[in-house]
Amino acid sequence: MSDNNQFGGPFGSNAGQYATTVQYGGTDATPAKVALGDPPVAADVIKETTTATFAADVIQESRRQPVLVDFWAPWCGPCKQLTPLLEKAVTAAGGKVKLVKMNIDDHPSIAGQLGIQSIPAVIAFRDGQPVDGFMGAIPESQIAAFIQKVGGKGNGAPQVAEALAAAAEARTAGDVQTAADIFDAILEQAPETIEAIAGLGDLLFEAGDAEGAEAVLARAPEAKKDAAPLAAVRAKMALAAQAAALGNPAELERRLAENPGDHQARFELAMIQNANGERMAAADNLLAIVKADRSWNDDGAKTQLLQFFEAWGMTDEATLAARRKLSSLLFS
């Protein structure tokens, strides 16, 4: 049915969206936000919906994972045969898809918009759009095959990758709450996703909740405790703790104005600049020490700069620029 999709269309297309296929937000209904520091919201895989809640229950939720909508009515005999089989198959799928049931006697408008003329009808939504479906009561084996087709095989890695990309894009756009919501949604479905654990922990730390960040990082499986994304967040937290113990940056700048060779003042100023997000300024100060005196503090400026690289990430623009400058100094 998906090869000739009669259910496609702009339904829910007024939703706010990012370039990736995993999107959040919308004007029809706004789902409750997950506040930073709160545990992930538990989500049932089967629920009833209404015309008023359809946008949140189906359109928005399908941007997290596929949602099947079962259109039924109390008088429909085949519906009574199909619904228990659907519920059983969705439950057995272990969160691969969700099932939302809509009584068309009480809420006929959505079915009308979708052109549904007979029931039972099951429509699959993904990324805010109807993508596949079937009508009539079908055998349990066919239901399982349909869920496998819609929900995908394996652990849903493509969906997780798309969600991670959407979270990164939301964060870049300054929409920290949406990024946190997406990380929470990922961890509901794939709780060992290191990138989501690190992302949520980093957001919490930047929001001033170091304790909450530590708690999130502790959720990583033991075998992946030292994974690079987690190590980067821990390094960032350690650097911030070091910077908090340093002095007034204005005083350090005064010392440098009087004596540009005061490497300790320059080093401490770099630590504070890094904590304030001034990455290139911090890198330049450490590079200045490396250039002036490699032996200072047992090459401590270079060592600290490498720690910055770990905290910032190997693909960060400041890391790449500072690494080029460092290479030029060391090998010129």
N, C-alpha and C positions, 0 to 999 in steps of 0.2 A: 504493500500500500504506500510505502514511503517513496517509491519510485515515481508515483504520480500523486503527489500530496494534495488532496482536496481540502485539507484543513489549514494550509499555509495562509499567511496574511498578516496584516499589521496589528493584530490584536496585542495590546499592551505596548505598542511601539512608542508611546509617549514617555516611557521610563527613561530616567537619567542613566547614562551608560558611559562606559569606557571603551577603548578600542578593542579590547579582548572580548571573547564571547561570554565570559562570566560577568554579569552586570548586576548592579544593585540600585535600589532607589526607584521611585515612580510616583505619579500623582494620583493614581486611583486609590491607593491605600498604602500606608507606610508601616512596615513591620517594626516591632519593638526593637530598639537598638540594644546591643550588648555593651554595657558600660565597661570601660577599661577596668580590669581588676576583678570583674565578676566571672564566675565559672561559666563555661559554655551552657547555653540554654538547651535543655533536653527537648528533643523533637520526636513526637510519635510518627510512625511510618503510615498510620491510617487515621484519617479524620474526616468529619463532615464539613461541608462548606456552604456558604450562602452567596447570594448575589453581592452583598456588601463586602464579604471577606474573600471573594474569589481572587481578586488581584494579588492580595498578600499570600493566600494559601497556595495558589497555583502559579500565577505569572512570576511573582518575585521568587517563590521557592524553587521554581524550575531553573532559575539561574544558579542555584546551588547544586541541584541534582535533578534528574528526570522525575516528573510527576505524572502519574496516571490519573485521569479524571473519569470516574464511573458515573454516567448519567443514568438514573433509574427512577422508578416510581413505585409506590406501594402496591398498586394493582397489577404490576407487571410480573407474570409468572416466570419467564426466562431470567428476569433480573434476580429473582430469589434463588435461582440455580447458580447464576454466575457469580454473584457477590461473594459468597463464602469461599469459592474457589480462588477468586482474585485476592481476597484477604490472606488466604493461606499461602499463595504463591509470593505475594509481596513480603509477608513476614519471613518466609524461607529465604528470600533474596538478601536478607541481612542488611538492609539500608541502601541497597543499590538503587532502588527507586522508592518513591512514596505514592500512596494511594489516597486520593481525595474523592469523597462521594458527594454527589449533588442530586437532590430530589427535585426533578423538573416540575412536579406539580406545584411545589412551593416556590420554586425559583426557575421559571421557564425562559428568562431572557437570554442567559448565556448560551443555552442549547440552541435557541433561535439564531443568535449571532453566528454560531458555528455551522448552521445548516443541518442540524441533526433532526431527522424526520422519523426515526424509529429507535426504540430502546430494547435491550440495553445497548449502550454505546460507550466505548472506552477510548478516550483520546489521550495520547502521550504528548506532554509539553516538555520542551527543553529550551533553555535560554530565552524564556518568555514567549515562545512560539509553539503552536501545535505542529507536530512533526510526523505523527503516525497514529494509527488507530484501527479498531475493528468494531463491527456491530454484530449483535446476536450472542447467544450463549455458545461458547466454544469449549472443547475439552481442556482438562487441566494441563495436558502436555503442551498444547498450543499456547496456553496462557504463559507457561514457563518459558517457552521459546520466544514469545513476544517480549517478555521482561528482559530476557538475555539480550535480545536484539536492541532494545531501547536503552537498557542500562549499561550495556557494554560488557566485555569480558574482563577477567582479571580483577585488579584492585582499583580500577578507575584512574590509572595514572594520567591519561590525557586530561581528564576533568580536573584533577588536582593541579596539574601544570598550568591549566588555564586559570584556575582560581588563584594560584600564586602570582601569576602575571597580573591579574586584576587587582590583587592586594597591593602589589608593588606600584601599579599605576595610580591607584587611589592615594597611596602614601605620597607619591611624587606630586600629585595634584593638591596635597595639603588636607585631604579628607581622611584624617587619622581614624575617626570612628568607623568609617566604612572598611578601612583596611583591617581594623581589629575584628569587625564582624566577619569578614571573609576568613581571616585566620581561624576564628572560633568555629566557623562552619566546616572548614577543612578538618580541624581536629575532632569534630564530632564524628566525621566519616572515616578519617584516617589518622587516628591519634598518635601514630609514630612518625608523622611527617616532620622531619627535622627542620625544614625551611619554615614551616608554619610555627613551630615551637620557638625557633629563634626570632622570627618576625614579631610574634606577639610579645615575647619577652623584651625585645628591644623597644617596642612601643610603650610597654608599661614602664620601663626604666626611664625613657624620655619624658613620660608623664609624671615622673617623680616618685613612682612606686617601685623602689628597688626590691622591697620584700616580695611584692607580687611577681616581679620579674624573676627573682630567684626561684619562686615556687613553680612558675611555668617552665623554666629551664630544667628543673628537677624532674619534670614529666618525661624527659627523653629516656628512651630505653638504655639500659646499662651498656650495651654493645656500641652505642652511638654517642656516648657522653662527650667524647672528644672530637666530634665532627666539626668541621671548619666553621659552619654558620654559628654553632653554639660557642665555639672558642672565640669568635669575633665579638659576640655580645659580652662574654665574660671579660675579655680584654678591655673592651670599652668601659665596663663597670669599674674595673680595677684602675684604669687611668683616671676616671672621674674621681675615685676615692683619693688617689694621690694628689690630684689637682686641688681638691677641697682643703688639703692640709697646707697648701702654699700661701704665700703672702698676697699683698695688694698689687695688682698688675701695674698700677700707676707708679708705685714705689720701685718696682723692678725696672720699668721704663726709665725712671729718673736715674737709677744706678747705671743703666746702659748708656744713657746720654753722657754721663760723667766719665764712664770707662767702658768703651765698646768691647774691651777684652774681658769683661766680667762674665765668664762663661756660665757660672752658676746662676746668675740673674737671668741670662738668656735662656738657659735650660728650663728654669722654673716658669718663665714667661711663656715658653712654648707649651708647657703642660697646661697652663691656664687657657691659652688660646685654643688648644685642642678641645678642652672641656666646654668652651664656648662655641664650638663649631667652626672656628677659624682655622681650618685644616692647612691651607697653603701657608698662612703666616707662621703656624707652628712648625711646619716642615722647613720653611726657609730659615727660621732661627736655629733649628738643629743642624741644618746643612751648613750654616755659617760657622758653627762650632767645629764640625767635621773638617771644613776647609782650613780653619785657623789652627786647629790643634787636635790631630787624631788621637794623641796620647791622653788628652784630658779625661779624667775619670775612667781610665781603661777603655777608651773608645765608647764612653757612655752615651754620647749623642747619637752615634750610629745605631747602637743597641736600642735606644728609645725610639728612634725613627722606624726601625723594623717592627717594633711593637705597635706603633701607630698604623703601619701598613696592615698588620693582622687585624686590628680593630676596625679599620676603615673598609677592609675588603680588597682583594687583589685587583678588582676591576673598577674601583672607585677612581674618579678623575684625579683627585689629589694624590692618591697612591701612585698612579701611572706617571704623573708629572714629576713628583718628588723622586720616584725610583729612577727616572731618566737623569735627573740632576745628580743623584747620588752616584750613579754609574759613571757619569762624566767626571765627577770628582775623584773617584777611586781609580779609574783606568786612564785618565788623561796623562 
